[in-house]
Amino acid sequence: MPSLKEFFENNVHRLQRRIGGETLILSLKKKKSSTIYSGKSYQFTDEIWNTIFAQCSPFDLYLWRRVNKNFKRLIDSRFNNILYLYADRRNIASMLGQESINDGNFYRHHSAQILLSLDTHSAMFIVHERWTPKDISKLFQAIQLLAPSIRNVSLDMGIVELITAGLSSMDFNRWHTFQCYLKTLEGQAAEDSVHVQCIPSTCQKTFFPNVTEFTVQIGERDYSALTRLMDYSVDAQTLFSLDKIELFRVHFISTTETQLRGSCFTQEERFSRKRTSKHLQNFKKWIGTTNLGERYCQQYS
């Protein structure tokens, strides 16, 4: 049996040999690794990346802007080419059953009830008519990203109010609660007496700084919103530049039933027309039709 001294000496020598072997192996691995990565690295050209991005969801592209500076440059360049913007509220659940929504033209947001079709120069947003605070916030952020380059915009009245609220002192959770209450009134005359109070907006930038043609789509339940825009204490020129506008169009959309009745109006319908006229006058005052002059027009369908 070896002595205690011999036992320790043998184990110390064995441990030294083991450490030396592992150090040699690690050194060889490191050398091999550096040899592999020291070779020529291949990078995709902008043309290849743009071809790839063209096949991807716009919502993914928005997230990929954070990958690196090159991605942000290329993706922002794509977004800055968008000149036409259309946004509307619809029943997305029924739309998803249609073939046109499944052919790759529309992309659905990962966590919100929003559909987006993005072309070379145009973008179309469809948000669920029963939107949530998250839907509202995501839609505002998406439109805000594209807004600086937009030249021609067509918006549902509810989305115009959404953007105005987003530029005001009101947060979207509170605004959504307010909208839910308004929905119980179903666009009737009682809605005219419901208002919000906001402190004057401190926003300095114009939301659509380069838009030249602005269209607002107004349904029969949107009349009160025409007046309500003034409640947010947001100047209309925070939304668009009055000097750059070449055409501001207000498009009134009637139901099929109203169109079939033609000019035969009941007393209730005459009151509705008078009510509409009052709200329209308030809206025209807000956007500054006096300065717009012939650049302002109304359309009915």
C-alpha positions in Angstrom: 0.0 0.0 0.0 1.4 3.4 -1.0 2.2 5.9 1.7 0.1 9.0 2.2 2.8 11.1 0.6 3.0 8.9 -2.6 -0.8 8.9 -2.8 -1.0 12.7 -3.0 1.9 12.9 -5.4 0.3 10.5 -7.8 -3.1 12.2 -7.8 -1.5 15.6 -8.2 0.4 14.5 -11.3 -2.8 12.9 -12.7 -4.8 16.1 -12.2 -2.0 18.2 -13.8 -2.1 15.9 -16.9 -5.9 16.1 -17.1 -5.9 19.9 -16.9 -3.2 20.1 -19.5 -5.1 17.8 -21.9 -8.3 19.8 -21.5 -6.4 23.1 -22.1 -5.0 21.7 -25.3 -8.4 20.6 -26.6 -10.0 23.9 -25.8 -7.1 25.7 -27.6 -7.6 23.5 -30.7 -11.3 24.1 -30.7 -10.8 27.9 -30.4 -8.3 27.8 -33.3 -10.6 25.8 -35.5 -13.5 28.2 -34.7 -11.5 31.3 -35.5 -10.4 29.7 -38.8 -14.1 29.1 -39.8 -15.3 32.6 -39.0 -12.2 34.3 -40.4 -13.3 33.3 -43.9 -15.2 35.6 -46.2 -18.7 36.4 -44.9 -21.5 36.6 -47.5 -24.3 39.3 -47.2 -27.5 39.6 -49.1 -27.9 42.7 -51.3 -30.7 45.2 -50.7 -32.5 43.8 -53.7 -32.6 40.3 -52.2 -33.8 41.6 -48.9 -36.5 43.6 -50.6 -37.7 40.6 -52.5 -37.9 38.6 -49.2 -39.7 41.5 -47.4 -42.2 41.7 -50.2 -43.4 38.2 -49.3 -43.7 38.9 -45.5 -46.4 40.2 -43.3 -46.2 44.0 -42.8 -46.8 43.4 -39.1 -43.6 41.2 -39.0 -41.7 43.8 -40.9 -42.6 46.4 -38.3 -41.0 44.1 -35.6 -38.0 43.3 -37.7 -37.1 47.0 -37.9 -35.4 46.4 -34.5 -33.1 43.7 -35.8 -30.4 46.0 -37.1 -29.9 49.4 -38.8 -29.9 47.8 -42.3 -33.3 46.2 -41.7 -34.7 49.4 -40.3 -33.4 51.3 -43.3 -34.9 48.9 -45.9 -38.2 48.4 -44.1 -38.7 52.1 -43.5 -38.0 52.8 -47.1 -40.8 50.4 -48.0 -43.2 52.1 -45.6 -42.2 55.6 -46.8 -43.3 54.6 -50.3 -47.0 54.3 -49.2 -48.9 57.2 -50.7 -52.5 55.9 -50.4 -54.2 55.0 -47.1 -57.7 53.5 -46.6 -59.1 52.5 -43.2 -62.5 51.2 -42.3 -64.4 49.3 -39.6 -66.1 46.0 -40.5 -67.1 42.6 -39.2 -63.7 40.8 -39.6 -65.3 37.5 -38.5 -67.5 37.5 -41.6 -64.8 38.8 -43.9 -62.4 36.0 -43.0 -64.8 33.5 -44.5 -64.5 35.2 -47.9 -62.0 33.8 -50.4 -60.5 37.3 -51.1 -59.2 37.4 -47.5 -57.4 34.1 -47.9 -55.5 34.8 -51.1 -52.6 36.5 -49.5 -53.7 40.1 -50.0 -54.6 40.6 -46.4 -52.5 39.9 -43.3 -53.9 39.6 -39.8 -52.3 41.2 -36.8 -50.8 38.7 -34.4 -52.7 39.9 -31.3 -55.2 42.5 -32.5 -58.4 42.3 -34.7 -56.8 44.2 -37.6 -56.3 43.2 -41.2 -53.8 44.9 -43.5 -53.2 44.8 -47.2 -50.0 46.5 -48.3 -49.1 47.2 -51.9 -46.1 49.1 -53.3 -47.8 52.5 -52.8 -51.1 51.7 -50.9 -52.2 50.4 -47.6 -55.7 49.2 -46.5 -56.6 48.7 -42.8 -59.7 46.9 -41.7 -60.4 46.9 -38.0 -63.1 44.9 -36.3 -66.3 47.0 -35.7 -66.3 45.8 -32.1 -62.8 46.9 -31.4 -61.0 46.6 -28.1 -58.6 49.0 -26.4 -55.7 46.9 -27.8 -57.1 47.1 -31.4 -57.5 50.9 -31.0 -53.9 51.4 -29.8 -52.3 49.1 -32.4 -54.3 50.7 -35.3 -53.3 54.2 -34.2 -49.6 53.2 -34.0 -49.7 51.5 -37.4 -51.4 54.5 -39.1 -49.0 56.9 -37.3 -46.0 55.0 -38.7 -47.3 55.4 -42.3 -48.8 58.9 -41.9 -45.8 61.1 -42.9 -45.7 59.8 -46.5 -49.4 59.6 -47.2 -50.8 61.8 -50.0 -54.3 60.4 -50.3 -56.3 59.2 -47.3 -59.8 57.8 -46.9 -61.0 57.1 -43.4 -64.2 55.9 -41.7 -65.6 58.6 -39.4 -64.9 56.4 -36.3 -61.2 56.2 -37.2 -61.0 60.0 -37.7 -62.4 60.3 -34.2 -59.9 57.6 -33.0 -56.9 59.6 -34.4 -58.2 62.8 -33.0 -58.6 61.2 -29.6 -55.0 59.8 -29.9 -53.7 63.3 -30.4 -55.7 64.6 -27.4 -55.1 64.3 -23.7 -57.4 61.3 -23.4 -56.0 57.8 -23.1 -57.4 55.0 -25.2 -58.8 52.9 -22.4 -61.0 55.8 -21.3 -61.9 56.6 -24.9 -62.9 53.0 -25.5 -65.2 53.0 -22.4 -66.7 56.3 -23.7 -67.3 54.7 -27.1 -69.0 51.6 -25.5 -71.4 53.9 -23.8 -72.2 55.8 -27.0 -72.9 52.5 -28.8 -75.8 51.9 -26.4 -77.5 55.0 -27.8 -77.3 53.6 -31.4 -76.5 56.9 -33.0 -79.8 58.5 -32.0 -80.5 62.1 -31.0 -79.7 61.4 -27.4 -76.1 61.0 -28.3 -75.9 64.7 -29.3 -75.9 65.7 -25.6 -73.0 63.4 -24.7 -69.6 65.1 -24.7 -66.1 64.7 -23.4 -63.8 67.2 -21.8 -60.1 67.4 -22.7 -57.4 69.9 -22.0 -56.0 71.6 -25.2 -53.6 69.4 -27.1 -49.9 70.1 -26.8 -49.1 68.1 -30.0 -46.8 70.2 -32.2 -46.5 67.9 -35.3 -49.1 67.5 -38.0 -50.3 63.9 -38.2 -50.7 63.8 -42.0 -48.2 66.5 -43.0 -48.2 65.8 -46.7 -51.8 64.7 -47.5 -53.4 66.5 -50.4 -56.7 64.6 -50.7 -58.7 63.7 -47.5 -62.0 61.7 -47.6 -64.2 61.1 -44.5 -66.7 58.3 -44.8 -69.8 59.1 -42.7 -72.5 56.6 -41.9 -76.0 57.3 -40.6 -74.9 56.7 -37.0 -71.8 58.9 -37.2 -73.5 62.3 -37.2 -72.9 63.2 -33.5 -69.2 62.4 -34.1 -69.0 65.4 -36.5 -69.6 67.8 -33.6 -67.8 65.7 -31.0 -64.5 66.2 -32.7 -64.4 69.7 -31.3 -64.6 68.3 -27.7 -61.1 66.8 -27.9 -59.5 70.3 -28.0 -57.4 69.3 -31.0 -57.0 71.8 -33.9 -57.9 70.3 -37.2 -54.5 71.4 -38.6 -52.9 69.0 -36.1 -54.5 66.3 -38.3 -53.7 67.7 -41.7 -52.0 70.8 -43.3 -54.6 73.2 -44.5 -52.1 74.7 -47.0 -51.4 71.4 -48.7 -55.0 70.1 -49.0 -56.2 70.1 -52.6 -59.5 68.3 -51.9 -61.4 67.6 -48.7 -64.3 65.3 -49.3 -67.2 64.4 -46.9 -68.9 61.2 -48.2 -72.3 60.5 -46.7 -73.2 56.8 -46.9 -76.9 55.9 -46.6 -78.5 52.5 -46.0 -80.3 50.8 -48.9 -83.6 51.3 -47.2 -83.1 55.1 -47.1 -82.1 55.1 -50.7 -85.2 53.3 -51.8 -87.5 55.8 -50.1 -86.1 58.5 -52.3 -87.5 62.0 -51.5 -90.5 60.8 -49.5 -89.4 61.9 -46.0 -91.4 61.3 -42.9 -91.4 63.9 -40.1 -88.8 61.9 -38.2 -86.5 61.8 -41.3 -86.9 65.6 -41.8 -85.7 66.0 -38.2 -82.7 63.7 -39.0 -81.8 65.8 -42.0 -81.9 68.9 -39.8 -79.8 67.2 -37.2 -77.3 66.1 -39.8 -77.1 69.7 -41.1 -76.3 71.1 -37.6 -73.5 68.5 -37.0 -72.1 69.1 -40.5 -71.9 72.9 -39.9 -70.0 72.3 -36.7 -67.6 69.9 -38.5 -67.1 72.4 -41.4 -66.2 75.1 -38.8 -63.7 72.7 -37.2 -61.8 71.9 -40.4 -62.0 75.5 -41.6 -64.0 75.2 -44.8 -63.9 79.0 -45.1 -60.2 78.7 -45.9 -60.7 75.6 -48.0 -63.2 77.3 -50.3 -63.7 75.3 -53.5 -61.3 72.6 -52.2 -64.2 71.3 -50.0 -67.0 69.1 -51.4 -69.7 66.7 -50.3 -70.7 63.4 -51.8 -73.8 61.2 -51.2 -74.4 57.5 -51.9 
